[in-house]
Amino acid sequence: MVKRDAVMLKIFSISLNSFDTNIISFSVECSKGTYVRVLGKDIAEKLGTVGYLNSLTRTNVGDYTLKQSQSIESFEETWKSIIQKKN
């Protein structure tokens, strides 16, 4: 067991996206330092069961959103073209 010190966090919003027999999907907007995997475990405990996250998608970090991101392939193509221009 890993001992963690309590940390003050902020949950700005949390919403239930879907609920099936054994699977819950939720969205959360939270402050930095929030361990969403631990939040998932805590939600399961409050429901009187055990649980874990099997998927986690960050939709934004600071001012950067998922919609602004690019694929690895696109990034690699851009990066290689910059390197070729320098040579």
PDB file of N, CA, C and O in Angstrom:
ATOM      1  N   MET A   1       0.853  -1.180   0.000  1.00  0.00           N
ATOM      2  CA  MET A   1       0.000   0.000   0.000  1.00  0.00           C
ATOM      3  C   MET A   1       0.894   1.237   0.000  1.00  0.00           C
ATOM      4  O   MET A   1       1.862   1.326   0.755  1.00  0.00           O
ATOM      5  N   VAL A   2       0.553   2.164  -0.845  1.00  0.00           N
ATOM      6  CA  VAL A   2       1.292   3.420  -0.930  1.00  0.00           C
ATOM      7  C   VAL A   2       0.534   4.460  -0.124  1.00  0.00           C
ATOM      8  O   VAL A   2      -0.652   4.699  -0.353  1.00  0.00           O
ATOM      9  N   LYS A   3       1.236   5.079   0.828  1.00  0.00           N
ATOM     10  CA  LYS A   3       0.611   6.100   1.652  1.00  0.00           C
ATOM     11  C   LYS A   3       0.708   7.441   0.937  1.00  0.00           C
ATOM     12  O   LYS A   3       1.792   7.856   0.527  1.00  0.00           O
ATOM     13  N   ARG A   4      -0.436   8.121   0.790  1.00  0.00           N
ATOM     14  CA  ARG A   4      -0.473   9.425   0.139  1.00  0.00           C
ATOM     15  C   ARG A   4      -0.979  10.459   1.133  1.00  0.00           C
ATOM     16  O   ARG A   4      -1.901  10.207   1.908  1.00  0.00           O
ATOM     17  N   ASP A   5      -0.352  11.626   1.088  1.00  0.00           N
ATOM     18  CA  ASP A   5      -0.842  12.735   1.899  1.00  0.00           C
ATOM     19  C   ASP A   5      -2.096  13.311   1.248  1.00  0.00           C
ATOM     20  O   ASP A   5      -2.226  13.328   0.024  1.00  0.00           O
ATOM     21  N   ALA A   6      -3.008  13.777   2.081  1.00  0.00           N
ATOM     22  CA  ALA A   6      -4.222  14.414   1.551  1.00  0.00           C
ATOM     23  C   ALA A   6      -3.832  15.695   0.825  1.00  0.00           C
ATOM     24  O   ALA A   6      -2.962  16.437   1.281  1.00  0.00           O
ATOM     25  N   VAL A   7      -4.480  15.947  -0.306  1.00  0.00           N
ATOM     26  CA  VAL A   7      -4.219  17.129  -1.116  1.00  0.00           C
ATOM     27  C   VAL A   7      -5.551  17.803  -1.392  1.00  0.00           C
ATOM     28  O   VAL A   7      -6.542  17.133  -1.683  1.00  0.00           O
ATOM     29  N   MET A   8      -5.579  19.137  -1.301  1.00  0.00           N
ATOM     30  CA  MET A   8      -6.804  19.876  -1.591  1.00  0.00           C
ATOM     31  C   MET A   8      -6.948  20.007  -3.101  1.00  0.00           C
ATOM     32  O   MET A   8      -6.075  20.561  -3.769  1.00  0.00           O
ATOM     33  N   LEU A   9      -8.036  19.502  -3.627  1.00  0.00           N
ATOM     34  CA  LEU A   9      -8.318  19.561  -5.055  1.00  0.00           C
ATOM     35  C   LEU A   9      -9.633  20.260  -5.280  1.00  0.00           C
ATOM     36  O   LEU A   9     -10.381  20.527  -4.339  1.00  0.00           O
ATOM     37  N   LYS A  10      -9.910  20.557  -6.534  1.00  0.00           N
ATOM     38  CA  LYS A  10     -11.210  21.129  -6.881  1.00  0.00           C
ATOM     39  C   LYS A  10     -11.818  20.305  -8.001  1.00  0.00           C
ATOM     40  O   LYS A  10     -11.180  20.060  -9.025  1.00  0.00           O
ATOM     41  N   ILE A  11     -13.046  19.882  -7.800  1.00  0.00           N
ATOM     42  CA  ILE A  11     -13.834  19.255  -8.847  1.00  0.00           C
ATOM     43  C   ILE A  11     -14.806  20.340  -9.299  1.00  0.00           C
ATOM     44  O   ILE A  11     -15.754  20.673  -8.588  1.00  0.00           O
ATOM     45  N   PHE A  12     -14.563  20.889 -10.487  1.00  0.00           N
ATOM     46  CA  PHE A  12     -15.399  21.978 -10.999  1.00  0.00           C
ATOM     47  C   PHE A  12     -16.732  21.438 -11.508  1.00  0.00           C
ATOM     48  O   PHE A  12     -17.776  22.066 -11.332  1.00  0.00           O
ATOM     49  N   SER A  13     -16.685  20.278 -12.137  1.00  0.00           N
ATOM     50  CA  SER A  13     -17.919  19.627 -12.589  1.00  0.00           C
ATOM     51  C   SER A  13     -17.655  18.142 -12.767  1.00  0.00           C
ATOM     52  O   SER A  13     -16.536  17.723 -13.064  1.00  0.00           O
ATOM     53  N   ILE A  14     -18.700  17.364 -12.582  1.00  0.00           N
ATOM     54  CA  ILE A  14     -18.633  15.924 -12.828  1.00  0.00           C
ATOM     55  C   ILE A  14     -20.006  15.512 -13.328  1.00  0.00           C
ATOM     56  O   ILE A  14     -21.029  15.922 -12.779  1.00  0.00           O
ATOM     57  N   SER A  15     -20.018  14.700 -14.373  1.00  0.00           N
ATOM     58  CA  SER A  15     -21.306  14.271 -14.914  1.00  0.00           C
ATOM     59  C   SER A  15     -21.237  12.813 -15.341  1.00  0.00           C
ATOM     60  O   SER A  15     -20.204  12.322 -15.795  1.00  0.00           O
ATOM     61  N   LEU A  16     -22.361  12.145 -15.181  1.00  0.00           N
ATOM     62  CA  LEU A  16     -22.497  10.751 -15.577  1.00  0.00           C
ATOM     63  C   LEU A  16     -22.846  10.715 -17.058  1.00  0.00           C
ATOM     64  O   LEU A  16     -23.876  11.250 -17.466  1.00  0.00           O
ATOM     65  N   ASN A  17     -21.995  10.089 -17.863  1.00  0.00           N
ATOM     66  CA  ASN A  17     -22.251   9.973 -19.301  1.00  0.00           C
ATOM     67  C   ASN A  17     -23.126   8.770 -19.609  1.00  0.00           C
ATOM     68  O   ASN A  17     -24.064   8.857 -20.402  1.00  0.00           O
ATOM     69  N   SER A  18     -22.812   7.646 -18.973  1.00  0.00           N
ATOM     70  CA  SER A  18     -23.600   6.437 -19.187  1.00  0.00           C
ATOM     71  C   SER A  18     -23.376   5.476 -18.023  1.00  0.00           C
ATOM     72  O   SER A  18     -22.385   5.555 -17.296  1.00  0.00           O
ATOM     73  N   PHE A  19     -24.325   4.581 -17.879  1.00  0.00           N
ATOM     74  CA  PHE A  19     -24.256   3.582 -16.810  1.00  0.00           C
ATOM     75  C   PHE A  19     -24.827   2.280 -17.349  1.00  0.00           C
ATOM     76  O   PHE A  19     -25.971   2.229 -17.801  1.00  0.00           O
ATOM     77  N   ASP A  20     -24.028   1.241 -17.296  1.00  0.00           N
ATOM     78  CA  ASP A  20     -24.467  -0.087 -17.666  1.00  0.00           C
ATOM     79  C   ASP A  20     -24.195  -0.972 -16.459  1.00  0.00           C
ATOM     80  O   ASP A  20     -23.555  -0.523 -15.509  1.00  0.00           O
ATOM     81  N   THR A  21     -24.648  -2.177 -16.467  1.00  0.00           N
ATOM     82  CA  THR A  21     -24.556  -3.056 -15.308  1.00  0.00           C
ATOM     83  C   THR A  21     -23.252  -2.907 -14.527  1.00  0.00           C
ATOM     84  O   THR A  21     -23.281  -2.685 -13.317  1.00  0.00           O
ATOM     85  N   ASN A  22     -22.120  -3.026 -15.198  1.00  0.00           N
ATOM     86  CA  ASN A  22     -20.830  -2.971 -14.508  1.00  0.00           C
ATOM     87  C   ASN A  22     -19.911  -1.873 -15.009  1.00  0.00           C
ATOM     88  O   ASN A  22     -18.741  -1.828 -14.630  1.00  0.00           O
ATOM     89  N   ILE A  23     -20.415  -0.994 -15.847  1.00  0.00           N
ATOM     90  CA  ILE A  23     -19.556   0.031 -16.443  1.00  0.00           C
ATOM     91  C   ILE A  23     -20.187   1.405 -16.285  1.00  0.00           C
ATOM     92  O   ILE A  23     -21.347   1.623 -16.636  1.00  0.00           O
ATOM     93  N   ILE A  24     -19.396   2.326 -15.749  1.00  0.00           N
ATOM     94  CA  ILE A  24     -19.825   3.716 -15.612  1.00  0.00           C
ATOM     95  C   ILE A  24     -18.898   4.568 -16.468  1.00  0.00           C
ATOM     96  O   ILE A  24     -17.682   4.373 -16.460  1.00  0.00           O
ATOM     97  N   SER A  25     -19.469   5.503 -17.199  1.00  0.00           N
ATOM     98  CA  SER A  25     -18.677   6.476 -17.945  1.00  0.00           C
ATOM     99  C   SER A  25     -19.014   7.850 -17.384  1.00  0.00           C
ATOM    100  O   SER A  25     -20.183   8.223 -17.290  1.00  0.00           O
ATOM    101  N   PHE A  26     -17.978   8.604 -17.011  1.00  0.00           N
ATOM    102  CA  PHE A  26     -18.218   9.934 -16.469  1.00  0.00           C
ATOM    103  C   PHE A  26     -17.207  10.918 -17.025  1.00  0.00           C
ATOM    104  O   PHE A  26     -16.138  10.535 -17.499  1.00  0.00           O
ATOM    105  N   SER A  27     -17.562  12.187 -16.960  1.00  0.00           N
ATOM    106  CA  SER A  27     -16.670  13.277 -17.352  1.00  0.00           C
ATOM    107  C   SER A  27     -16.434  14.143 -16.136  1.00  0.00           C
ATOM    108  O   SER A  27     -17.341  14.369 -15.335  1.00  0.00           O
ATOM    109  N   VAL A  28     -15.231  14.619 -16.005  1.00  0.00           N
ATOM    110  CA  VAL A  28     -14.903  15.458 -14.859  1.00  0.00           C
ATOM    111  C   VAL A  28     -14.015  16.616 -15.312  1.00  0.00           C
ATOM    112  O   VAL A  28     -13.104  16.443 -16.122  1.00  0.00           O
ATOM    113  N   GLU A  29     -14.303  17.795 -14.771  1.00  0.00           N
ATOM    114  CA  GLU A  29     -13.436  18.953 -14.942  1.00  0.00           C
ATOM    115  C   GLU A  29     -12.847  19.231 -13.575  1.00  0.00           C
ATOM    116  O   GLU A  29     -13.579  19.500 -12.622  1.00  0.00           O
ATOM    117  N   CYS A  30     -11.517  19.166 -13.471  1.00  0.00           N
ATOM    118  CA  CYS A  30     -10.895  19.224 -12.156  1.00  0.00           C
ATOM    119  C   CYS A  30      -9.600  20.027 -12.182  1.00  0.00           C
ATOM    120  O   CYS A  30      -9.054  20.333 -13.242  1.00  0.00           O
ATOM    121  N   SER A  31      -9.130  20.355 -10.996  1.00  0.00           N
ATOM    122  CA  SER A  31      -7.871  21.097 -10.870  1.00  0.00           C
ATOM    123  C   SER A  31      -6.695  20.167 -11.126  1.00  0.00           C
ATOM    124  O   SER A  31      -6.825  18.944 -11.078  1.00  0.00           O
ATOM    125  N   LYS A  32      -5.538  20.777 -11.401  1.00  0.00           N
ATOM    126  CA  LYS A  32      -4.334  19.975 -11.587  1.00  0.00           C
ATOM    127  C   LYS A  32      -4.040  19.221 -10.294  1.00  0.00           C
ATOM    128  O   LYS A  32      -4.395  19.668  -9.203  1.00  0.00           O
ATOM    129  N   GLY A  33      -3.402  18.101 -10.432  1.00  0.00           N
ATOM    130  CA  GLY A  33      -3.071  17.291  -9.275  1.00  0.00           C
ATOM    131  C   GLY A  33      -4.138  16.279  -8.916  1.00  0.00           C
ATOM    132  O   GLY A  33      -3.939  15.473  -8.007  1.00  0.00           O
ATOM    133  N   THR A  34      -5.267  16.300  -9.611  1.00  0.00           N
ATOM    134  CA  THR A  34      -6.334  15.344  -9.343  1.00  0.00           C
ATOM    135  C   THR A  34      -5.984  14.016 -10.007  1.00  0.00           C
ATOM    136  O   THR A  34      -5.712  13.968 -11.207  1.00  0.00           O
ATOM    137  N   TYR A  35      -5.992  12.956  -9.238  1.00  0.00           N
ATOM    138  CA  TYR A  35      -5.762  11.623  -9.767  1.00  0.00           C
ATOM    139  C   TYR A  35      -7.121  11.040 -10.138  1.00  0.00           C
ATOM    140  O   TYR A  35      -7.841  10.531  -9.279  1.00  0.00           O
ATOM    141  N   VAL A  36      -7.467  11.116 -11.423  1.00  0.00           N
ATOM    142  CA  VAL A  36      -8.789  10.683 -11.871  1.00  0.00           C
ATOM    143  C   VAL A  36      -8.957   9.180 -11.657  1.00  0.00           C
ATOM    144  O   VAL A  36     -10.070   8.719 -11.404  1.00  0.00           O
ATOM    145  N   ARG A  37      -7.887   8.416 -11.753  1.00  0.00           N
ATOM    146  CA  ARG A  37      -7.981   6.972 -11.482  1.00  0.00           C
ATOM    147  C   ARG A  37      -8.381   6.728 -10.028  1.00  0.00           C
ATOM    148  O   ARG A  37      -9.166   5.823  -9.744  1.00  0.00           O
ATOM    149  N   VAL A  38      -7.854   7.518  -9.123  1.00  0.00           N
ATOM    150  CA  VAL A  38      -8.244   7.396  -7.713  1.00  0.00           C
ATOM    151  C   VAL A  38      -9.690   7.846  -7.532  1.00  0.00           C
ATOM    152  O   VAL A  38     -10.429   7.252  -6.746  1.00  0.00           O
ATOM    153  N   LEU A  39     -10.097   8.885  -8.247  1.00  0.00           N
ATOM    154  CA  LEU A  39     -11.482   9.338  -8.201  1.00  0.00           C
ATOM    155  C   LEU A  39     -12.413   8.207  -8.629  1.00  0.00           C
ATOM    156  O   LEU A  39     -13.456   8.002  -8.008  1.00  0.00           O
ATOM    157  N   GLY A  40     -12.055   7.475  -9.673  1.00  0.00           N
ATOM    158  CA  GLY A  40     -12.850   6.337 -10.109  1.00  0.00           C
ATOM    159  C   GLY A  40     -12.974   5.279  -9.027  1.00  0.00           C
ATOM    160  O   GLY A  40     -14.054   4.732  -8.803  1.00  0.00           O
ATOM    161  N   LYS A  41     -11.870   4.995  -8.359  1.00  0.00           N
ATOM    162  CA  LYS A  41     -11.881   4.027  -7.254  1.00  0.00           C
ATOM    163  C   LYS A  41     -12.763   4.528  -6.119  1.00  0.00           C
ATOM    164  O   LYS A  41     -13.532   3.761  -5.540  1.00  0.00           O
ATOM    165  N   ASP A  42     -12.654   5.806  -5.803  1.00  0.00           N
ATOM    166  CA  ASP A  42     -13.463   6.397  -4.727  1.00  0.00           C
ATOM    167  C   ASP A  42     -14.954   6.348  -5.049  1.00  0.00           C
ATOM    168  O   ASP A  42     -15.771   6.087  -4.165  1.00  0.00           O
ATOM    169  N   ILE A  43     -15.315   6.598  -6.315  1.00  0.00           N
ATOM    170  CA  ILE A  43     -16.721   6.517  -6.720  1.00  0.00           C
ATOM    171  C   ILE A  43     -17.228   5.095  -6.528  1.00  0.00           C
ATOM    172  O   ILE A  43     -18.326   4.888  -6.011  1.00  0.00           O
ATOM    173  N   ALA A  44     -16.431   4.115  -6.943  1.00  0.00           N
ATOM    174  CA  ALA A  44     -16.822   2.708  -6.774  1.00  0.00           C
ATOM    175  C   ALA A  44     -17.036   2.390  -5.297  1.00  0.00           C
ATOM    176  O   ALA A  44     -18.010   1.724  -4.946  1.00  0.00           O
ATOM    177  N   GLU A  45     -16.145   2.852  -4.432  1.00  0.00           N
ATOM    178  CA  GLU A  45     -16.293   2.608  -2.991  1.00  0.00           C
ATOM    179  C   GLU A  45     -17.589   3.210  -2.464  1.00  0.00           C
ATOM    180  O   GLU A  45     -18.284   2.582  -1.666  1.00  0.00           O
ATOM    181  N   LYS A  46     -17.921   4.428  -2.906  1.00  0.00           N
ATOM    182  CA  LYS A  46     -19.167   5.076  -2.468  1.00  0.00           C
ATOM    183  C   LYS A  46     -20.390   4.284  -2.934  1.00  0.00           C
ATOM    184  O   LYS A  46     -21.441   4.324  -2.294  1.00  0.00           O
ATOM    185  N   LEU A  47     -20.249   3.568  -4.049  1.00  0.00           N
ATOM    186  CA  LEU A  47     -21.339   2.739  -4.550  1.00  0.00           C
ATOM    187  C   LEU A  47     -21.356   1.361  -3.893  1.00  0.00           C
ATOM    188  O   LEU A  47     -22.189   0.514  -4.215  1.00  0.00           O
ATOM    189  N   GLY A  48     -20.416   1.153  -2.962  1.00  0.00           N
ATOM    190  CA  GLY A  48     -20.370  -0.108  -2.215  1.00  0.00           C
ATOM    191  C   GLY A  48     -19.782  -1.263  -3.009  1.00  0.00           C
ATOM    192  O   GLY A  48     -20.151  -2.419  -2.803  1.00  0.00           O
ATOM    193  N   THR A  49     -18.865  -0.947  -3.916  1.00  0.00           N
ATOM    194  CA  THR A  49     -18.255  -1.989  -4.732  1.00  0.00           C
ATOM    195  C   THR A  49     -16.786  -1.663  -4.958  1.00  0.00           C
ATOM    196  O   THR A  49     -16.246  -0.763  -4.315  1.00  0.00           O
ATOM    197  N   VAL A  50     -16.153  -2.364  -5.840  1.00  0.00           N
ATOM    198  CA  VAL A  50     -14.772  -2.076  -6.222  1.00  0.00           C
ATOM    199  C   VAL A  50     -14.772  -1.678  -7.686  1.00  0.00           C
ATOM    200  O   VAL A  50     -15.681  -2.042  -8.431  1.00  0.00           O
ATOM    201  N   GLY A  51     -13.766  -0.938  -8.098  1.00  0.00           N
ATOM    202  CA  GLY A  51     -13.714  -0.522  -9.486  1.00  0.00           C
ATOM    203  C   GLY A  51     -12.366   0.041  -9.852  1.00  0.00           C
ATOM    204  O   GLY A  51     -11.517   0.297  -8.998  1.00  0.00           O
ATOM    205  N   TYR A  52     -12.191   0.226 -11.132  1.00  0.00           N
ATOM    206  CA  TYR A  52     -10.965   0.796 -11.665  1.00  0.00           C
ATOM    207  C   TYR A  52     -11.282   1.456 -12.997  1.00  0.00           C
ATOM    208  O   TYR A  52     -12.306   1.163 -13.615  1.00  0.00           O
ATOM    209  N   LEU A  53     -10.408   2.341 -13.434  1.00  0.00           N
ATOM    210  CA  LEU A  53     -10.565   2.965 -14.750  1.00  0.00           C
ATOM    211  C   LEU A  53      -9.958   2.048 -15.797  1.00  0.00           C
ATOM    212  O   LEU A  53      -8.831   1.579 -15.640  1.00  0.00           O
ATOM    213  N   ASN A  54     -10.698   1.794 -16.860  1.00  0.00           N
ATOM    214  CA  ASN A  54     -10.110   1.027 -17.951  1.00  0.00           C
ATOM    215  C   ASN A  54      -9.837   1.923 -19.150  1.00  0.00           C
ATOM    216  O   ASN A  54      -9.322   1.466 -20.170  1.00  0.00           O
ATOM    217  N   SER A  55     -10.184   3.198 -19.024  1.00  0.00           N
ATOM    218  CA  SER A  55      -9.934   4.157 -20.097  1.00  0.00           C
ATOM    219  C   SER A  55      -9.924   5.560 -19.503  1.00  0.00           C
ATOM    220  O   SER A  55     -10.716   5.876 -18.616  1.00  0.00           O
ATOM    221  N   LEU A  56      -9.024   6.389 -19.998  1.00  0.00           N
ATOM    222  CA  LEU A  56      -8.934   7.772 -19.543  1.00  0.00           C
ATOM    223  C   LEU A  56      -8.532   8.630 -20.739  1.00  0.00           C
ATOM    224  O   LEU A  56      -7.515   8.373 -21.384  1.00  0.00           O
ATOM    225  N   THR A  57      -9.335   9.648 -21.026  1.00  0.00           N
ATOM    226  CA  THR A  57      -9.027  10.564 -22.124  1.00  0.00           C
ATOM    227  C   THR A  57      -9.005  11.979 -21.579  1.00  0.00           C
ATOM    228  O   THR A  57     -10.004  12.465 -21.050  1.00  0.00           O
ATOM    229  N   ARG A  58      -7.866  12.636 -21.708  1.00  0.00           N
ATOM    230  CA  ARG A  58      -7.778  14.053 -21.337  1.00  0.00           C
ATOM    231  C   ARG A  58      -8.302  14.868 -22.506  1.00  0.00           C
ATOM    232  O   ARG A  58      -7.771  14.784 -23.613  1.00  0.00           O
ATOM    233  N   THR A  59      -9.328  15.647 -22.266  1.00  0.00           N
ATOM    234  CA  THR A  59      -9.894  16.464 -23.340  1.00  0.00           C
ATOM    235  C   THR A  59      -9.286  17.850 -23.376  1.00  0.00           C
ATOM    236  O   THR A  59      -9.383  18.544 -24.388  1.00  0.00           O
ATOM    237  N   ASN A  60      -8.655  18.266 -22.277  1.00  0.00           N
ATOM    238  CA  ASN A  60      -7.870  19.490 -22.301  1.00  0.00           C
ATOM    239  C   ASN A  60      -6.900  19.521 -21.133  1.00  0.00           C
ATOM    240  O   ASN A  60      -7.123  18.921 -20.082  1.00  0.00           O
ATOM    241  N   VAL A  61      -5.814  20.247 -21.364  1.00  0.00           N
ATOM    242  CA  VAL A  61      -4.802  20.498 -20.345  1.00  0.00           C
ATOM    243  C   VAL A  61      -4.490  21.979 -20.447  1.00  0.00           C
ATOM    244  O   VAL A  61      -3.946  22.435 -21.452  1.00  0.00           O
ATOM    245  N   GLY A  62      -4.829  22.722 -19.424  1.00  0.00           N
ATOM    246  CA  GLY A  62      -4.656  24.170 -19.489  1.00  0.00           C
ATOM    247  C   GLY A  62      -5.501  24.738 -20.610  1.00  0.00           C
ATOM    248  O   GLY A  62      -6.704  24.483 -20.681  1.00  0.00           O
ATOM    249  N   ASP A  63      -4.877  25.506 -21.482  1.00  0.00           N
ATOM    250  CA  ASP A  63      -5.596  26.112 -22.605  1.00  0.00           C
ATOM    251  C   ASP A  63      -5.616  25.222 -23.845  1.00  0.00           C
ATOM    252  O   ASP A  63      -6.229  25.587 -24.848  1.00  0.00           O
ATOM    253  N   TYR A  64      -4.961  24.065 -23.798  1.00  0.00           N
ATOM    254  CA  TYR A  64      -4.880  23.178 -24.955  1.00  0.00           C
ATOM    255  C   TYR A  64      -5.982  22.128 -24.895  1.00  0.00           C
ATOM    256  O   TYR A  64      -6.189  21.479 -23.870  1.00  0.00           O
ATOM    257  N   THR A  65      -6.694  21.972 -26.029  1.00  0.00           N
ATOM    258  CA  THR A  65      -7.793  21.010 -26.077  1.00  0.00           C
ATOM    259  C   THR A  65      -7.445  19.830 -26.981  1.00  0.00           C
ATOM    260  O   THR A  65      -6.534  19.905 -27.807  1.00  0.00           O
ATOM    261  N   LEU A  66      -8.177  18.763 -26.809  1.00  0.00           N
ATOM    262  CA  LEU A  66      -7.996  17.580 -27.639  1.00  0.00           C
ATOM    263  C   LEU A  66      -8.247  17.912 -29.112  1.00  0.00           C
ATOM    264  O   LEU A  66      -7.586  17.366 -29.995  1.00  0.00           O
ATOM    265  N   LYS A  67      -9.194  18.798 -29.372  1.00  0.00           N
ATOM    266  CA  LYS A  67      -9.501  19.186 -30.757  1.00  0.00           C
ATOM    267  C   LYS A  67      -8.322  19.899 -31.422  1.00  0.00           C
ATOM    268  O   LYS A  67      -8.194  19.872 -32.646  1.00  0.00           O
ATOM    269  N   GLN A  68      -7.470  20.531 -30.632  1.00  0.00           N
ATOM    270  CA  GLN A  68      -6.302  21.236 -31.168  1.00  0.00           C
ATOM    271  C   GLN A  68      -5.126  20.286 -31.418  1.00  0.00           C
ATOM    272  O   GLN A  68      -4.152  20.662 -32.071  1.00  0.00           O
ATOM    273  N   SER A  69      -5.213  19.091 -30.913  1.00  0.00           N
ATOM    274  CA  SER A  69      -4.093  18.159 -31.039  1.00  0.00           C
ATOM    275  C   SER A  69      -4.030  17.564 -32.441  1.00  0.00           C
ATOM    276  O   SER A  69      -4.972  17.673 -33.226  1.00  0.00           O
ATOM    277  N   GLN A  70      -2.907  16.938 -32.732  1.00  0.00           N
ATOM    278  CA  GLN A  70      -2.757  16.273 -34.016  1.00  0.00           C
ATOM    279  C   GLN A  70      -2.315  14.835 -33.785  1.00  0.00           C
ATOM    280  O   GLN A  70      -1.816  14.492 -32.713  1.00  0.00           O
ATOM    281  N   SER A  71      -2.500  14.014 -34.782  1.00  0.00           N
ATOM    282  CA  SER A  71      -2.116  12.609 -34.675  1.00  0.00           C
ATOM    283  C   SER A  71      -0.589  12.490 -34.639  1.00  0.00           C
ATOM    284  O   SER A  71       0.125  13.408 -35.044  1.00  0.00           O
ATOM    285  N   ILE A  72      -0.113  11.377 -34.160  1.00  0.00           N
ATOM    286  CA  ILE A  72       1.323  11.113 -34.148  1.00  0.00           C
ATOM    287  C   ILE A  72       1.869  11.160 -35.579  1.00  0.00           C
ATOM    288  O   ILE A  72       2.947  11.700 -35.826  1.00  0.00           O
ATOM    289  N   GLU A  73       1.111  10.588 -36.513  1.00  0.00           N
ATOM    290  CA  GLU A  73       1.542  10.562 -37.911  1.00  0.00           C
ATOM    291  C   GLU A  73       1.679  11.976 -38.483  1.00  0.00           C
ATOM    292  O   GLU A  73       2.647  12.278 -39.181  1.00  0.00           O
ATOM    293  N   SER A  74       0.721  12.821 -38.186  1.00  0.00           N
ATOM    294  CA  SER A  74       0.765  14.203 -38.670  1.00  0.00           C
ATOM    295  C   SER A  74       1.943  14.950 -38.043  1.00  0.00           C
ATOM    296  O   SER A  74       2.655  15.685 -38.727  1.00  0.00           O
ATOM    297  N   PHE A  75       2.140  14.759 -36.751  1.00  0.00           N
ATOM    298  CA  PHE A  75       3.258  15.403 -36.063  1.00  0.00           C
ATOM    299  C   PHE A  75       4.585  14.942 -36.654  1.00  0.00           C
ATOM    300  O   PHE A  75       5.478  15.751 -36.902  1.00  0.00           O
ATOM    301  N   GLU A  76       4.706  13.642 -36.876  1.00  0.00           N
ATOM    302  CA  GLU A  76       5.937  13.086 -37.434  1.00  0.00           C
ATOM    303  C   GLU A  76       6.215  13.659 -38.834  1.00  0.00           C
ATOM    304  O   GLU A  76       7.354  13.997 -39.157  1.00  0.00           O
ATOM    305  N   GLU A  77       5.173  13.763 -39.651  1.00  0.00           N
ATOM    306  CA  GLU A  77       5.321  14.314 -41.000  1.00  0.00           C
ATOM    307  C   GLU A  77       5.803  15.771 -40.942  1.00  0.00           C
ATOM    308  O   GLU A  77       6.710  16.158 -41.679  1.00  0.00           O
ATOM    309  N   THR A  78       5.195  16.570 -40.065  1.00  0.00           N
ATOM    310  CA  THR A  78       5.593  17.971 -39.910  1.00  0.00           C
ATOM    311  C   THR A  78       7.031  18.065 -39.424  1.00  0.00           C
ATOM    312  O   THR A  78       7.822  18.849 -39.948  1.00  0.00           O
ATOM    313  N   TRP A  79       7.362  17.271 -38.431  1.00  0.00           N
ATOM    314  CA  TRP A  79       8.700  17.275 -37.843  1.00  0.00           C
ATOM    315  C   TRP A  79       9.749  16.902 -38.887  1.00  0.00           C
ATOM    316  O   TRP A  79      10.793  17.548 -38.983  1.00  0.00           O
ATOM    317  N   LYS A  80       9.470  15.863 -39.665  1.00  0.00           N
ATOM    318  CA  LYS A  80      10.431  15.433 -40.691  1.00  0.00           C
ATOM    319  C   LYS A  80      10.615  16.500 -41.764  1.00  0.00           C
ATOM    320  O   LYS A  80      11.726  16.690 -42.259  1.00  0.00           O
ATOM    321  N   SER A  81       9.540  17.200 -42.130  1.00  0.00           N
ATOM    322  CA  SER A  81       9.673  18.249 -43.147  1.00  0.00           C
ATOM    323  C   SER A  81      10.502  19.412 -42.614  1.00  0.00           C
ATOM    324  O   SER A  81      11.253  20.020 -43.376  1.00  0.00           O
ATOM    325  N   ILE A  82      10.392  19.732 -41.355  1.00  0.00           N
ATOM    326  CA  ILE A  82      11.210  20.801 -40.740  1.00  0.00           C
ATOM    327  C   ILE A  82      12.678  20.398 -40.740  1.00  0.00           C
ATOM    328  O   ILE A  82      13.548  21.206 -41.062  1.00  0.00           O
ATOM    329  N   ILE A  83      12.951  19.145 -40.380  1.00  0.00           N
ATOM    330  CA  ILE A  83      14.343  18.645 -40.349  1.00  0.00           C
ATOM    331  C   ILE A  83      14.930  18.674 -41.745  1.00  0.00           C
ATOM    332  O   ILE A  83      16.084  19.064 -41.923  1.00  0.00           O
ATOM    333  N   GLN A  84      14.149  18.264 -42.746  1.00  0.00           N
ATOM    334  CA  GLN A  84      14.647  18.242 -44.140  1.00  0.00           C
ATOM    335  C   GLN A  84      14.962  19.651 -44.635  1.00  0.00           C
ATOM    336  O   GLN A  84      15.930  19.839 -45.373  1.00  0.00           O
ATOM    337  N   LYS A  85      14.162  20.643 -44.241  1.00  0.00           N
ATOM    338  CA  LYS A  85      14.390  22.031 -44.642  1.00  0.00           C
ATOM    339  C   LYS A  85      15.694  22.563 -44.043  1.00  0.00           C
ATOM    340  O   LYS A  85      16.390  23.362 -44.670  1.00  0.00           O
ATOM    341  N   LYS A  86      16.020  22.117 -42.833  1.00  0.00           N
ATOM    342  CA  LYS A  86      17.240  22.580 -42.164  1.00  0.00           C
ATOM    343  C   LYS A  86      18.481  21.974 -42.813  1.00  0.00           C
ATOM    344  O   LYS A  86      19.553  22.579 -42.783  1.00  0.00           O
ATOM    345  N   ASN A  87      18.347  20.793 -43.396  1.00  0.00           N
ATOM    346  CA  ASN A  87      19.497  20.116 -44.003  1.00  0.00           C
ATOM    347  C   ASN A  87      19.598  20.548 -45.411  1.00  0.00           C
ATOM    348  O   ASN A  87      20.496  20.107 -46.128  1.00  0.00           O
TER     349      ASN A  87
END
